[in-house]
Each structure stands twice: as C-alpha cells, then as structure tokens.
Amino acid sequence: MKYERGNVFRRAMKGGVIYFLLLFILHTSYFILSTGCYSFTGASIPPHIHTIGIPLVEDNSGFGQSVIRQNLTDQLTTKFTNEGSLRVASVSSSDAKIEATIPAAGIDDQPVSSKAGDIVTTKQISIKVHAIYSDQKKQKVFWERDFSETGQYAISGGLAAQQTALQQAEDKVSTDILIAVISNW
C-alpha cells in the first residue's frame, strides 16, 4: 500500500472535520435543549411571599366591551397559576396582590398606516394597564407601573378579528405584568 503525504493529510483533515462537525452538533443540540429549561421561578420574590391575590381588573377605558376586565383578570390568573412561583389565592388571604386598572382611554383602536390617499386595511388595538404590586403582610408597595401592548387585525375580519387582536394585547400585557412581579423589575 502506497502512502503519499498528501493522502494521509487529507484523511486526517477529513477525520478532523468530521470530529469538529460532531462536536459542533452535540454542543448546538445541548444549547438548544437547555435554553428551554430557563425559568424565572423565584428570581426576585421576597421569601415571605408565597401567594398572590388578583382582584377583578378595573376598566375605566369606556371602550364598550364589558368582558375586557374579566378576560384580563383570567389571563393574569392563568399566567400566575401556570408559572408556579406564587400560588393564586383570594385577595383577603394572600401575601401579595396585583391590582390592575385600564385607565380612561386605555384602549385605543387606530389604523396601522394612514397616509393621505391610503385605504386602511389593518388596524392596531392598544391596551394600557396601570398595575400596583403590593406586599399585604408588610403593607408596602413593591412597585407601581404602566404597561402597554398591542394587537393588529385586518378590518375585513370585523368584530371577531378585533376581539382576537384585543385578546393578543391582553395576553402580552398579562405576560409583562407576570414577568415584572416574578423578576421584581
């Protein structure tokens, strides 16, 4: 068998490349799989806080849809229940509470683009929520903040599309509130 310097080098490089690719695939797989394991659980929640009360969201927006306050309250309750850092309890017996209010003109429904001569086909619904996160045991406010999110819809979809966009905005804003509570930012 004849060994030429070029052939041996090529074989070694080919094996090295395969080894490198194998390591790359293993490291990439580990990274991708491990990113799903991150959680905010217990990130900045004071040690004496174990439960949270979520009273019915107050809606002062005048938007004309009475289900908004219940939907946002349900979204918050579901998010906190699924996340698991705090157990949802009645407001009267909870360690902390999150009060949320949609202020006057807190829900806005505007065209996405409205240049002169344009036909509006897409609208964006915005929801603003004022939230207060407080410690009921120590009678202090952790934070008081405003949150705002949006959802877009095609006008051709009518009221059903508007409802879906509003639910998307409610979902996003409830996630923002959850993250603010469990990370205490």
Wavefront OBJ file of the C-alpha trace (Angstrom):
o trace
v 0.000 0.000 0.000
v 1.392 3.300 -1.019
v 1.173 6.223 1.437
v 1.577 9.604 -0.028
v 1.969 12.587 2.182
v -0.998 14.377 0.555
v -3.378 11.428 1.025
v -2.532 10.980 4.707
v -3.010 14.701 5.322
v -6.361 14.672 3.502
v -7.546 11.672 5.516
v -6.508 13.328 8.773
v -8.281 16.565 7.805
v -11.363 14.664 6.730
v -11.446 12.895 10.120
v -10.802 16.218 11.883
v -13.629 17.888 10.049
v -15.971 15.044 10.925
v -14.846 15.233 14.565
v -15.344 19.018 14.552
v -18.806 18.689 12.987
v -19.786 16.043 15.531
v -18.690 18.281 18.420
v -20.463 21.257 16.859
v -23.714 19.288 16.502
v -23.508 17.998 20.086
v -22.812 21.464 21.527
v -25.528 23.076 19.434
v -28.044 20.407 20.454
v -27.160 20.864 24.123
v -27.546 24.636 23.824
v -30.913 24.393 22.065
v -32.278 21.851 24.529
v -31.019 23.668 27.607
v -32.481 27.056 26.633
v -35.983 25.697 27.231
v -35.077 24.920 30.836
v -34.729 28.534 31.964
v -37.392 29.838 34.293
v -37.980 32.980 36.308
v -39.066 30.819 39.231
v -38.122 32.506 42.459
v -35.931 35.103 40.745
v -36.693 38.078 42.994
v -39.741 37.216 45.016
v -39.233 38.053 48.708
v -39.014 34.884 50.835
v -42.163 35.673 52.861
v -44.334 35.979 49.719
v -45.926 32.662 48.691
v -49.376 33.645 47.453
v -50.804 36.391 45.268
v -54.309 37.793 45.082
v -55.659 39.081 41.795
v -58.812 41.176 42.161
v -61.043 41.832 39.168
v -59.355 44.273 36.785
v -60.943 47.705 36.808
v -61.862 49.008 33.333
v -62.243 52.770 33.004
v -61.488 52.769 29.275
v -65.003 53.384 28.028
v -64.240 51.004 25.138
v -67.676 49.467 25.430
v -66.822 45.786 25.877
v -67.661 44.619 29.366
v -65.779 41.312 29.013
v -62.369 43.018 28.919
v -62.000 43.250 32.709
v -62.891 39.568 33.211
v -60.692 38.426 30.296
v -57.636 40.288 31.595
v -58.253 39.039 35.141
v -58.498 35.466 33.790
v -55.299 35.948 31.747
v -53.398 37.121 34.843
v -54.749 34.287 36.981
v -53.845 31.691 34.345
v -50.336 33.102 33.850
v -49.553 33.103 37.578
v -51.050 29.628 38.043
v -49.055 28.160 35.150
v -45.783 29.868 36.101
v -45.930 28.465 39.623
v -43.671 30.808 41.631
v -46.670 32.165 43.512
v -49.887 30.370 44.302
v -53.013 32.335 43.377
v -55.209 32.881 46.438
v -58.082 35.112 47.462
v -57.125 38.743 47.890
v -58.119 38.695 51.576
v -55.754 35.827 52.448
v -52.855 36.381 50.018
v -49.345 37.532 50.930
v -49.244 39.958 47.981
v -51.670 41.328 45.449
v -51.556 42.745 41.960
v -54.167 45.402 41.229
v -54.672 46.275 37.578
v -56.645 49.164 36.108
v -57.275 50.080 32.487
v -57.361 53.890 32.620
v -59.689 56.221 30.717
v -58.790 55.978 27.020
v -56.635 52.962 27.940
v -57.834 51.019 24.905
v -57.173 52.566 21.540
v -58.070 51.284 18.066
v -56.134 53.049 15.286
v -55.198 52.437 11.642
v -51.720 50.943 11.198
v -50.841 53.310 8.366
v -52.887 56.293 7.403
v -51.147 58.327 4.736
v -53.262 60.589 2.583
v -54.973 58.530 -0.094
v -54.265 55.154 1.566
v -57.075 52.699 2.059
v -56.878 51.421 5.605
v -56.895 47.630 5.693
v -55.184 46.938 9.034
v -55.801 48.389 12.469
v -53.902 48.121 15.722
v -55.560 47.895 19.076
v -53.521 49.089 22.071
v -54.208 48.385 25.718
v -52.670 50.304 28.601
v -52.778 48.889 32.113
v -51.751 50.565 35.344
v -50.659 47.924 37.866
v -49.752 48.046 41.541
v -47.884 45.107 43.106
v -48.008 45.246 46.885
v -46.958 43.252 49.940
v -50.033 42.700 52.102
v -48.025 41.295 55.015
v -45.732 44.303 55.385
v -48.235 46.817 53.998
v -45.879 48.221 51.352
v -45.931 48.744 47.607
v -43.241 46.838 45.688
v -43.868 48.817 42.506
v -46.460 50.803 40.583
v -46.118 50.751 36.790
v -47.819 51.266 33.467
v -47.808 48.529 30.837
v -48.829 48.791 27.205
v -49.183 46.202 24.432
v -50.800 45.913 21.017
v -52.502 43.511 18.642
v -53.207 44.008 14.935
v -56.127 42.872 12.822
v -57.470 43.105 9.302
v -60.525 45.357 9.105
v -62.130 42.833 6.770
v -62.248 40.397 9.730
v -64.802 42.571 11.501
v -65.578 42.400 15.204
v -64.203 38.851 15.550
v -60.781 39.979 14.274
v -60.862 42.984 16.607
v -61.640 40.657 19.546
v -58.719 38.402 18.601
v -56.354 41.393 18.425
v -57.581 42.601 21.806
v -57.021 39.132 23.295
v -53.479 39.137 21.869
v -52.803 42.501 23.512
v -54.285 41.245 26.805
v -52.119 38.126 26.606
v -48.958 40.192 26.046
v -49.721 42.709 28.785
v -50.540 39.960 31.306
v -47.202 38.297 30.475
v -45.421 41.634 31.013
v -47.085 42.013 34.424
v -46.188 38.425 35.395
v -42.534 38.960 34.466
v -42.450 42.250 36.381
v -43.799 40.547 39.517
v -41.577 37.480 39.495
v -38.419 39.327 38.497
v -39.297 42.425 40.561
v -38.013 44.852 37.916
l 1 2 3 4 5 6 7 8 9 10 11 12 13 14 15 16 17 18 19 20 21 22 23 24 25 26 27 28 29 30 31 32 33 34 35 36 37 38 39 40 41 42 43 44 45 46 47 48 49 50 51 52 53 54 55 56 57 58 59 60 61 62 63 64 65 66 67 68 69 70 71 72 73 74 75 76 77 78 79 80 81 82 83 84 85 86 87 88 89 90 91 92 93 94 95 96 97 98 99 100 101 102 103 104 105 106 107 108 109 110 111 112 113 114 115 116 117 118 119 120 121 122 123 124 125 126 127 128 129 130 131 132 133 134 135 136 137 138 139 140 141 142 143 144 145 146 147 148 149 150 151 152 153 154 155 156 157 158 159 160 161 162 163 164 165 166 167 168 169 170 171 172 173 174 175 176 177 178 179 180 181 182 183 184 185
